[in-house]
Amino acid sequence: MEKKTYSPGILQYIPFFYVIWSDDLVSASEINVVEKAIGQDASLSKDESFVLKSWLNTKNRPANDELKNWKHIVSNSDVKLVESNTYPLSTFSQKVVCNYFEECPFNDSLKHIEVNLGIQPNHYNHLFDVEVEHEITSNYYNASEIDEILKGEHAEVIDGFRNTLDNPIFRWDIHRNKEEFREVVLNQVKYLADKGYGALAYPKAYGGIEDMEGYAYMFENMMYVDGSLTIKFGVQFGLFGGSIQKLGTKKHHDEYLTETGKASLLGCFAMTETGHGSNVRGIKTTATYDKALDQIIIHTPGKNDNKEYIGNALHSKMASVFAQLIVDGKNEGVHAILVPVRNEKHELLSGITIEDNGYKLGLNGVDNGKIWFNQVAVPRENLLNKYGDIKEDGSYRSDIKNPNKRFFTMLGTLVGGRICVARAGLGGAKMALTVAIKHALKRRQFNDSIKVQEDLLMDYPTHQLRLTPLVASAYVYHVTLDKMMKDYCDESKPDKRIVETQVAGLKSIITWYANDTIQECREACGGKGYLIENRIADLKGDVDIFTTFEGDNTVLLLLAAKGVLSDFKAEFNSAGFSAVLKLLSSQLSDKLSTINPLYSNKVDKEHLYNPQFHKHAFDYRTRRLTYTLAKRIRSYIKKGMPSYQAFMKVQTHLIALGKAYAVELAYTTYSDFVDGMSEGKNKDLFKKLGTIHALYEIRKDSEWYLEQGYISGTKSKAIRQRVERLCTELRPHIGILVDGWGIPQSCMSAQIAE
């Protein structure tokens, strides 16, 4: 190509124009940015400006031959593309001009385009056949600053805990003998108890500092060590200790809580039964009060009524047993009773049978077991009596007269466990993503040029697309779970029903997200990800169960959906329901006013990146599903169908609503958090992460949005393309984003991540 084919003024813009026209995402706003830069470029002649602006006509885009010509000019310049330059494309463009002409001063107008279009090296380093000096990761953002933002007011507790994990006792290793593995985990739990972490959420009088929010953070950080440690720790101090703290009264606290926090009293949480799964109200174990003996008799009535999958079952000396409390012949519903199961010599007590559950898919460092009770007598005082008590005269009393309300109030106190499980799942996802991304930032594979080394995995758009949205979602869920635990711990709001509904939905979508993420990371690491030493295999096995314990996800989504319906205080078989439908219909009409062809086809960057669009989309989906669900239920009930059967008919609809509600809640919570951040580059980064997450979620549900006419095929395509572009924009910063989670270096034992 002759150097005089284009003037220097035009030539300096050609690399930019080639990048701009290399995809189909040129929007009016982006064209305005380039036109403005050209208009303000005093170095250009009138003719040069005219030619450049003619290339910005979307209805008459440059011909393919023109594009090939541009690429030929750039490729033949023999100029290196240096990613570490402050303005890589601007600097590269000027060097191209320098190759063909003698004078080539730096042009600020080019910098203006590069900055305002958010063009990153990974948008174009694969477009030009030139040597690239790759920047594996940028230092524009600071991982420590990001970590401080995420830790918030809990930095002191988190930093102290991470330092504790540096002890050699927490070094990860391969364990294939469950008995030996269990001893390792038990010793780790005792070590943490000795450091005061077991009692962290307990009152000060019992060795704690009443920091439930800090306690939840530990679950995420313990996952960086091992899933078995996380769960055994949670069973001992959260479930067993938590039941004493939340369901017991001062006499129980005084006798048991301090020793539980020290792990000198090991206990288990015996709720789930073999034959009854998630149906806690339907458990069959009985706790019958014997007035003559002033004792409560715990009994397993049938073959499948035993307690199942009870963590800490083989190490514990006491169990917090959930059973049907029968007083004076009347069943008062499910209550918790403390039942000793072993003596000081660790021998099973009379009437107690415990069997090992054996090897599992994961978490083999946790001693899960089955428990049967055969007429086991315990003192009346062992009843955890905060919400229901047996008085000295043998009568039952409770301040909550309605048995249904009493049951749900009791379970509501344990919602914190679901938050902690979601937090642990998130920790597993973060760990897997960190391993996969660090691997992708050093592993090279393929290149069509023999002149340069192979490309990094992370430089491939497909690799970016499979991992970057998952990183963005981790940030969204981190912030959301912070807010949920804060609300749960807010003593000024004793009614936890709203939080229970929220957590039911969030626990479901986050633990499913964690499993999907870990699987994606395994595949992204190829055969290396299949090796035990690289941690992802164990994470897969350990996190898998999170979708079904502390509440099966499908059941929890049904609970969340029913909670959404209950918010409108509608009785599905009463006249009041019509008023609710009218309200919902009115609200939807307001939303529908924006659902017109103009809105459905709106694809410009400002609109698609606007949080108001994301919120509107999520809110519309939740409202629409609520309205149509309520109408269906009402229709069935009007035909004489019992309420239970009506709900059975719409279960899949309920699941869709529960998920939509949780997705909206997570994004709205995150968006509010970002709005409250100080202005600056970190806020801009968090905004971009929220945008990727939102568009990615809308894209996943595009089938529904397309069916409703909310988006057109054109808009759906634009959303997909925008997600891809955002992933590429974040490529230079992806290493900092995973480092921003603050995973202790001592926990990064995966060989491929070193």
N, C-alpha and C positions, 0 to 999 in steps of 0.2 A: 504494500500500500504506500503510495506516495505521500510524503509528509504534507504536501500542499493541498491534499484533497479537502481537508477541513482547516479552517483558521485556528490559531491557538485558543481563541475565545470559545469557539464551538467545541474543539477537541477536549477541553477540560471538563465539559459537561457530559461527554459521551459515556464514560463508565456509569454515571448516575442514571442516564436515560436507559442504558442497557439493563441495569438492575430494576428500574421502575417498570419496564415493559416485559420483564422476564416472567411475570405472573399476571394473573387476572384481577388483581386487587387494587387497581388504580381507581381511587375515588375522587370525587369533586374536591374534597377538602385537601387531599394530597396534591392534586394538580394546582390548587391555589397556593400551597406552600412553595412549589417550584416556580410558579409564575411570579410570585412576589419576590423570590430570590433573584430571578432573572431581571425583573423590573428595577431592582435596587442595585444591580451590578453595573457600576459606572464604567467598568473596563470593556463592556460589550458595545459594539456598534449597533446602529438601528437595524441593519441587515442581519447581524448575528442574532439579535433578540427575536427578530421575526422568524428566522429559521427554527430557533429553539422552541419558540412558543407553538409553531406549527406542528411540532412533534408531540404536543400535549393534547391533541384532539382525540378524545376517546372514540369518536365516531369515524375517525380516519387514522387509526393507529399506524405507526411505521410498518412498512412491509417487512416480511421475513428476510428478504435479501438485504434490506437496510440493517436489520439487527445482526445478520451474519457479518456484514461489513464492519459494524462497530466492534464485534467480538474479535475479528481478525486484526483490527488496528491495536486493540488492547493487548491481545496475546503476543503479537509480534514486537511489542515494546520492550520485552525482556525485563520488565520492572517487577520487583518483588512486592507482594502484598504483605505488609507488616501489621498483624492484628494488634500489637501492643501500642501502636501509635495512638495519640489522644483522639485524632480524627482519621481513622484508617482509610476510609474511602476518599476523603478529600485529599489527603496526603498522596495516596496512590494515584489519583487523577492528575495532580500537579506533576508527579514524576513521569507520567505518561507523556504529558506535554513537553517536559524537559528532554525526553528521549528524542523527540522530533524537532524541537525548536530550541533556540539558545536561551531565551528568556522564559522564566516560569515562576513568577512570584505567587505566594500563597494567597488564595482567594477566599475571603470570609463568607462570600455568598454560598460557596459550596458547603462550608461548615454549617451554615444556616439550614440547608436542606438536610444534611446528615443528622443534625440534632432534632429537627422538628418532625422528620419522618420516622425517627427511631430506627434508622438503618444500622444494623449490626453486621460485623464481618461475615457472620455465618449466613447472611442473606445472599452473599455474592461470591464467597471464596471458591465455591464449586462451579461458578458460572464462567470464570476466566481460566484459561489454560496458562496460568502463571505460577511461579513458585510462591508458596505461602509460608510465612514465618508464623506458625500457629501460636496463639496464646491459649494455653490450656484452661486457665481461668483468670478472670479479671480481678483486680483489687479495688475496683470503683466503690464497692460496698464493703463494709467491715463486718465479719462474722460475729465478732464480740458485741458489736452494737446491736445486731439483730437478736442475739441471744439475750441481751439485757432487756430488750423490748418484750420478748416472749416470757421471760421470767417475771417481769413486773415487780410487784412488791414482795415476791417470795424469793428474791435472789439469794438472800443470806442462807435460808434453809436449803435451797437447791444446791448452792455452791458447796455448802458443808457436806451434803449427802454425796455429791459427786466426788469430793475429796476422800470420803470414806470408802467409796468403791475402788479406790486405787490400791487398797490392801490386797496382798497376794491371795487371800482367802476367796476373792471374787474372780480370780483368773478363770476364764472359760476353758473348758476341756471337753473332750469326747467321753461320754459315759454310756456304756452299753449294759451295765448291770444295775438294775433298778434299786437293789438294796444299798449298794455302795453310793449310788447317785443320791438317794434319799438322805443318807448320813451327811453328805457334803452340803446339801441344801439345808438340812436341819441346823448344822453348825453355822451356816451363813445367817439364818434367821436369828439364832441366838446371839450372834455377833452384833447384828443390827439392833437387837433388843438391848444389849449391853450398852450400846452407844445412845440409847434413848429414843430410837426411831420407832420402835413398836408402840410406844405410848404417846406418840406425837399428837394424836387427835384427842387424847383423853384429857380430862380436867387436871389442873395443876396439882390438886390434892392427891392424885394417883400417878404422878410422875410425868404427866404430859404438859403441853402448852396450848391445848385446845386449837390446834392448827390442822383442821380437816383439809383445807385447801393445799397446804404443803404436803400433807399425807398423800393426796391424789397425785401430786407431781412425782412422788417416789415410785409410783407404779410404772410411770413411763420410763424413768431412769433405770429401774430394776430390770426392765426388759432388755436393756443393753447388756446386762450381765447374763441373765437366763430367765426363761419363762417360768420354770419350776419355782425358782426363788420368789418371783413376783406373786404367784398364786398361793404358795404356802404361807408367805408373809401375809397376804390378804385374808386367808382363812383364819389364821391365828389371831391377828390383831384387828382385822376389819369385820369379819363375820362372827367369829366366836366372841372376841372382845367387844365388838360393836353391838351384838345382841344384849350383852350384859349392860353396856353403857346406855343404849337407847331404849331397851325394853324393861330393864330392871330398875330398881330404886336404890336408895342410899345403902341399905343393908347389903345388897349384892355388890355394889361398888366397893364398899369397905372391905368385904371379905375376899373378892376375887379380882378386881380390876388391876390393882397394882401388880399382883403376881402374874396376871395375864400379860401385861405390858412388858414385864421382865422376861417373859417366856419360861418362867419357872413353873407356871401352870400351863400346860399345853392342852388346847381344846379343839373341838370340831363343831361344825354347824350342820346339824342333822335335820334338814328340811325335806329334800327330794326323796320320793319313794319310787321303787321300781315300777309299780303299776299305775302311777298317777302323774308322773312327769311334771309338766308346768302347772297342773291344776292343784295349787297349794290348798285351796279350800276343800278339795276332795280327798286329802290325805286320810289314811285309815288308822294310823297309829293312835291309840287312845291314851289319855291321861285321866284316870278315874279317881276322884277324891274319895278316900275311905275315912269317913268321919270318926269312926271308932278308934282307928289307929292314928288319926291326924296325919295321914300320909297320902301321897299321890302315887298311883300304881300305873306305871308305863308298860304298855303291852303292844306287841305286833300281832294283830288278829289273824292275818292270812299269809299265804305263801308269798305273794307279790307285794305285801305291804311293808316290807323292810325298807330301811333307809339305804339309798343307793348313791354311789359315786361321792361319798363323803370324804373330802380332803382332810388330812391330818388324822384319819381314822386309826392308823396303826401306831402313831406316836402319842396320841392324846390320852389324858387321864379323865377328861370330862367332856360331855357333849351338851350343846344347847339344842334340845330336842323339840321339834314342833309337832304338836299332837292335838287331837280333838279333846278339849277339856270337858269332862263330864262331872257335874256337881249336883248331888241330890237327884240323880237320874236324868238331868237335863243337859243336853249338849250346848255348851256356851261358845262353841266355835274354836278355831285354831289359836293356841297359845304356845309360848315357849317355856320349857322347864329345864333347869340344869340337872343333868343326870351324870353322876360319877360312873366311869366305865372301867377304870383300872385302879389297883392299889399302888402303894409306894414301890413295890417290887415290879411294877408294870405287868401284873397278872390281871387277866380279865375278872371282873366281879361276877358274882352269881347272877344268872339270868341274862347275861350279856353275851352275844355271839357276834364276832367281827371277822369278816373274811376280806382278803386282799382282792381288789378288782383286777390285779395283774397288769400286764403291759398294755399300754395305750398307744394311740397314734403319736402323741406327744406328751409333754409334762410328766415324764416318767420319774422325775425327782420328787413328785408329789405322791404321798401314800394314800391314794383313794381306796375306800373300802365300803363293804356292805355291813349294815348293823341290824340285828334283831334284838328285840326286848321281850323277855318272858316274865311277866308279872314282877317287874322291877320296882321296888318301893323307894321313894325319896321323900324327905320332909316337905310339908306344905310350904315352908319358906323358900323352897327351891323354885317355886313358880315366879317367873319374871313378871312382876305384877304392876307395871306402870299403867297399863290400860285395862287390866282386869285382875281382881284379887279374890282370894277365898278368906273370908274373915274368920276370927277365932271361933265363932259360933257355927262354922261350917257352911255359911251361906255365901253365895257369889255376889260380888258387886263390881260395877264399872261406872265411871262417869260418862262413858259413851254408851247410851242405852241401845242405839241401833246396832245390831250385830254386824251388818254389812259395813257400816261406817267404821266400826271398831276394827274390823279385819283390815280394811284398806288403810286406816290410820297406822296400824301396827306395821304393815308392810311398807308404808310410805317412809318410815324412819330408816329403812334399809336401802333407799334409793341411791344413797352414796356409793354403794357397792357397784351399781350399774355404771355410774360415772367412772369409777376406778377401772372397771373392766374395759370400757371404751378407751380410757386413757392408756391402759396397757396395750390394747390392740394398736392404738396410734403409735406407741413406742416401738412395737414390732415393725410397723410399716416404715417408720423413720429409719430404723436400723437397716432394714432391707434396702431401702432407697439409697442410703448412704453408701452401703457396700456396692450396689449396682452402679451408682454414678461415679464413685471413685475408680471403680474398675473401668468404666467407659471413658474416663478421662486419661487413662494411660494405655489401654488396649487399642491396638491399631489393626485395621483389616481392609484390604482392597484399595485400589487406586488405578485409574486408567492411564497413568503416566509413569514411565520408567525413570523420569527425572527427579521425582520427589518421593519421600517416604509415604507409606500407607496412611490412610486417614484414621483419625480417632473415631471410635464408635460413637462418641457423643456428638460428633460433627455431622452424623447422618440425620436428616430430617425425620426419618422413621423412628430412630432411637430417641430423639428429642420428644416426639409426639407421644411415645409410649410411657415416658417417665416424667416429663415436666409437668403435665396437668396433675399427676399424682403428688408431686412435691407441693404444688399450689394448694391442693386439697388438704394436705397435712397442716399447712399454716391455718387454713380456714377452720379445721376441726380443733386445732390446738386452742385457738382463741375462743371458740364456741364452748369447749369443755371447761375452760377457765371460768367463763360466765355462768355456766350451769352449776358448777360447784360453789361459786360465790352466792348464787341465789339459794341453793340448797342449805348453805350455812347461815343464811340471813335469819337471825332469831326474831326479827321484827315481822317475819312472815311465817307464822307457825303452820299455816295450811299449805302442805306440800303437794296438793293435787295437781296444780298447774305444772310444777317442776317434774312431777312423776310422769305426766303426759309427755312433756318435752324430752325427758331423758329416755323414755321408752322408745321414742322414734329415733333419737340420736344414737343410742347404743346400737340399734339395729343397723343403721346406714354406715356407721363408722366401723363396726366390726366386720361388716361385709366388705367395706372399702379396704380394710386392713388385709383381709384374705386375698382379695383380688390384686392388691398392690404387691404383696409378697410373691404371688405366683408370677406376676409380670416381671418382677425383679429377677426371679429365678430364671425365666426364659431369656431375659436381657443379658444374663451372664453366661448363657450357653452351658456347656458341660461343667465349667468352673462353678457355676451356681448350684450344681447338683452335688458337689463335694461337701461332706459334713463340715470340714474345716473352715468353710466360708460362711457358715452360720445360717444361710438362708433356708437350708433343708430343715434345721431344727425350728426355725421361726415358723415355717409352714405348719409343722406338726403341732407346735405349741399354741399358735393363735387360732387354729381351726376351730377349737372347742369354744372360743369366745362367742361364736354366733349362737350357741345353744345354752350356755350356762349364764346364771344371773338373769334368766329369762330367755326363752327361745325367741329369736328375732321375728319370726312370723307372728307369734303370739303377741309380742310386744308392739308390732305395728298395728295389730287389731286393737290393742289397748289404746295406742296413741290416736287412732282414728275415732274410736268411741269417745275419747277425751275431747277431740275437736267438736264432735257433734254435741257433747254435753255442754260445751261452752255457750251454746245458744239456749241452754236450759229448756230443751224441747222434750216433752213426753211424747214418744212416738205413737202412742195410742190415745192422745187427748186432743181436744180442740185447739189447744195452744200451739200445736205443731203448724197449723196453717199460717199463723202469724210469723213463725220462724221462716217458713218457705217464702213468704212475702218479703221479709227482710233480706234474705239471701238473694232473691230474684232482683230486688232493687239494687243491691250492691253489685251484682253481676252486670246489670244494665249500665251502671257507671263505667265498669271496666270495658264492656263491649263497645262503648262509644269510640274507643281508640282502635278497636279491631276492625279496620277497614282496609281496602286494598293498598292504600298509601302506606299504612303502618306495616302491614304484612310483608310488603316488598321493600321496606326501608333498609338499606344495607350500608349506609355510610359509616365510617369509623366512629364518628362522634356518637352516633346512636348506639351502635353495637357495643361500644366500650362504656356506655353510660350506666352507672348503677341503678338509675331509675328504670331503665329498660329491664334489667335483670330482676329487680324487685317486682316490677309489674308482671313479668312472665311467671315468676314463681307464685305470686299471690293469686294471679288469675287461675293457675292450675289448681291450687288448693281450694279456692272458692268454687270453681266449676265442679270439681269432684265432690265437694261437700253438698252442693245444691242437687246434683243429679243423684247422689247417694240417698239424700234425705227423701227425695221424691220417690225413689224406688221402694224404700222401706215403707213409706206412708201408703203407697199403692198396695203392697202386700198385706199390710195390716188392715186396710180398709176392706180387703177381700176376706177378712176373717182369719188370716194366718197368725199364729202366735208369734210374739216378738222374737223369741229365740230362733224360730224357723226362718223368720224374715231376715235376721242377721246372717243366718247360715247361707241364704240365697245370694247375699251380696258380699261374701267374704273377699273375693278377689278385688272388688271395688274398694272395700275397706283397706286392703293392703296398699292399693295405689294411693289412697288418700293419706294413709299414715306415712308413706314414703315422701309424698309431695310436701306434707306438713313439715317433716324433718329437714328436707332439703331447703325449704324456704327459711326455716328457723336458723339453720346454720349460716346461710349466706347473710341474712339480715343482721344476725349477731356480729358477724365478722365485719360487715359494712359499717355498722355503728362504731365498732372499735377503731377502724381506720379513720373514720370521720373525726374521732377524738385525738388522733395523733398530731404531733407538731408538724408544721409544714417542712418540707425538705425532701431529699432524695429517698430516705427510708419510707416515708409515707407514699411517695410515688411508686416505690417498689411493691409495697403491700397492696396498693391499689391494683397494680398490674397482676399480682397473684390472684386477687379477688376476681378480676376480669376473666382470667384464664379459667378459674374454677367455675364461674357462673356460665360462661359460654360452653364449657365442656359438659356441664350438667344439662343445659338446655339441649345441646346436641344429642346427648344420650336419650333424651325423651322427645326427640324431634318427631317421632312417629305420631305421638299424641298431639303435639302442637300443630302438625300438618293436618291431622284429621279434623281438628277444631277450626282450621283456617286462621290460626293465630300467626303462623309464619307461612310464607310461600316456599316453593322449592328453591327459588333464587336466594331467599334469605337464609334458608337452611344451608345452602352451599357456601354462602358468604360467611356464616358462623364457623363452619368447618375450616375454611381458609384462614379466617382470623385466628383461630386456635393454633393452627400450624405456624402462622407468622409470629404470634406471641411467644410460642415455644422457642423459635429461632432467636428472637430478641433476648430471651433470657439465657440462651446458651452460654454466653461469656461469664455469666454470674452463677451458673448452676452449682459449681463447687462451693461457693460462698453460701449459697442457700442451704445446702445440707450441713455445712459446718456451723451455720447459724443455729442449729438445734442443740449445740453444745454437748454432743455425745463425748464422754470422757475418752481420751486417747487410750487409756488402759483397757477400755472395752472393745476397741477396734482391733480384734484379733483375727479378722478375716484376712487370709493370705492375699487375696486378689485386690484388697482395698489398701494394702500397705504401699 
